[in-house]
Amino acid sequence: MPNHCLMSDAEPLSQDSHPQAESLTAESLTAEPTPNAQSLDAAADSSEQHASKFQRFEVEETRNTYLERDPGLRHQIGTYSVNQRDDIRREYIKMGPYQPKLRDYPLTNDGMQEHRLRLKTSIIAVKWLAKQACAFRGHDESVNSRNRGNFIELIKHSAECSKEIAQVVLENAPSYTKYTSSDIQKELLNILANKVRNKIRRELGDGKFCILVDEALDESDKEQMAIILRYVDCDGYIRECFFEVVNVMETTAVTLKKEICNVLARYDLLVENIRGQGYDGASNMRGAWNGLQALFLKDCPYAYYIHCFAHQLQLALVAASNDVPDVWLFFSALGSIVNVLTSSAKRLSELKSVWEAEIIDLIASGEVQTGTGANQIHTLQRPGATRWSSHFRSVSRLLDLFSVVHKVLGKLVECGPNNNIRGEAKGACESMISFKFVFILHLLNKVLGMSDLLCQALQVKSQDILNVVHLVSTTKKLLQRLRDNGWETFIENVVLFCEKNEIDMPDMKAHHMKGRGRSCQQNDYITVEHYYHYDIFNTVIDFQLMELNNRFTEQTLELLTLSSALNPIDAFKSFKIEDICSLAERFYPEDFTKIELQALRRQLECFEIDIHSLQEFQNITSLSELCRRLVETRKSQIYFLLDRLIRLVLTLPVSTATTERAFSAMKLIKTTHRNKMENEFLSDCMVIYIEREIADNIDSDAIVDEFSFLKNRRTQLRQ
């Protein structure tokens, strides 16, 4: 028998009965007849007459085209003739394996609502855990485990609260649609986080914005860079929204700029629309030639850099503390007192118990009042060079706990466990009961208290730069008033405190002795009062004023000076049309054409008359309030150029407090037990945790629909 088959005049297989073998003829795959002499002779005699009717059967050229490859659609091999089966098997083997595509299968609506309910339950669990900075997975998530992790346990709790949910989740769900795996959790978290970012992006629109950037190490010692977007929304409110945290391999300015540009490009945010940069005072950030702010200024010359005001204030306080020798000695003694009492849990507990007993006595005697949050038990705090307000809190707490600290130190001097502790306690006790220590303690409490008001105001998200400049000016005036007119009241309070705590007072009329013996630099006309008034009181205030003047008069002074013409405080007392027009022309030429600058002047002239006649614009205290009032009264449609300029000024950054809050959130999310967290997972968790107000308004149905679009699913989740 030859290897190939010769076709006869028999009819081919019907396409209706076997569409998969349309190219095969009946004779080519029929059973082979038993050979005999007559049939062989007949075939040989008629071979030449019917040569045109015979065709060579080319298997490779035909069957690859007509054989159905999908196992779900092709006919079973048993439906073919016995003699056809081997040839068909060979062709399928030659074609190789075939993976059917899921989309080719018709989907049904069976159980769609159950699938959606099951997925919504997982979405609610993911959202709740991300908002509370909780871990998702557990060590053992098996069915027999007593603690299957927060995610599974939260779904179990939802099932206990609803019979409808209990019927479709966990063990009652099909094995392929439980929606509880770690991959599903990450997908849902990523969808939710992206919706938050897209909401911020839509709210920003094509408007101008500012970037606030800072970096810090996380729990696994990776350098993380937080990116905050500051902008003014359509209602006139200032927004500072956390947008992304990026792991950077190095903190050079070029690397940071590249990563920031990648994030902005991912969400179609143009570098040309940046109108402000807010960083701390690190050299890689503020460098005038190769710093991050300089690199962005090359791409966008109107992205003005503002050094974080809160950092500048802290630098001013630290510098004033280090430059005055008496103040430096005071903080050194304060650090020793804090170390003695807080380095031991036993001594710290003793301090709290004595403080609690004293509060009870004061309440019983009626010297203090009770109320919600009043008379809280707290302890001493060590001042830190980089922690905002830490110097003031350290001083104020010691002042509140002065008698308690003195009593505990006295006990340690008499009953300390060893000579070292008794010696340290005696030195600390002698330092704090000296008049100079008490004098400087009260002075710093007064001076730092004035600066702390400014520090707290700088950390408000919606703070505008003109109001901050006004607060800085107010702080300077308060310090100057204290220097000029506050000595008498101050020294009276110090004397009363010393009498209450039995501290020896020096004779203020006596000559002040410099050092222990007679010094060649001794001035006999210098009295003790003169020394404390001029050499300490005035010197400390002067150094604080000098640092504030030096820190808050940088290259942005002209921009802030012109911007102050928009300040609505005191019934628009500073309103100057020329300065406002100069501001738009010199600092924002990309945002105003020459024709618009002329129109801006005309709008300002009309607005100057309007603000005095309309009741809605009376008693406005900040530029951000003015922007909101323009939107509320729809005056922003009339004075649209003025509204545009106000929004540009409000976009300028004030402080990087929002980035510091982001790093505080990062420490809550990425802990020691979760230090293997992936960067994308960390970023998604932080976005939902920080911008929880936006996350709360995202509908679960929208997340389900996007989840079904993300890739092909085995179940139908939407119509």
Buried (B, 14 or more C-beta within 10 A) or exposed (E): EEEEBBBBEEEBBEEEEBBBBBBBBBBBBBEEEEEEEEEEEEEEEEEEEEEEEBEEBEBEEBBEEBBBBEEEEBBEEEEBBEEBBEBBEEBBEEEEEEEEEEEEEEBEEEBBEBBBBBBBBBBBBBBBBBBEBBBBBBEEBEEEEEEBBBBBBBBBEBBEEEEEBBEBBBEEBEEEBBBBEEEBBBBBBBBBBBBBBEBBBEBBEEBBBBBBBBBBEBBBEBBBBBBBBBBBBEEBBBBBBBBBBBBBEEBEBEBBBEBBBEBBEEBEBEBEBBBBBBBBEBEBBBBEEEBBBBBBBEEBEBBBBBBBBBBBBBBBBBBBBEBBEBBEBBBEBBBBBBBBBBEBEEBBEBBBEBBEEBBEEEBEEEEBEEEEEEBEEEBBBBBBEEEBBBBBBBBBBBBBBBBBBBBBBBEBBEEBEEEEBBEBBBBBBEBBBBBBBBBBBBBBBBBBEBBBBBBBBBBBBBBBBBBBBBBBEBBBEBBBEBBEEBBEEBBEEBBEBBEEEEBEEBEBEEBBEBEEEEEEEEEEEBBBBBBBBEBBBBBBBBBBBBBBEEBBEEEBEEBBEBBBBBBBBEEBEBBBBEBBBBBBBEBBEEBBEEEBBEBBBEBBEEBEEBBEEEEEBEEBEBBBBBBBBBBEBEBBEBBBBBBBBBBBBBBBBBBBBBBBBBBEBBEEBBBEEBEEBEEEBBBBBBBBBBBBEBBEEBEBEEBBBBBBEEEEBEBBBBE
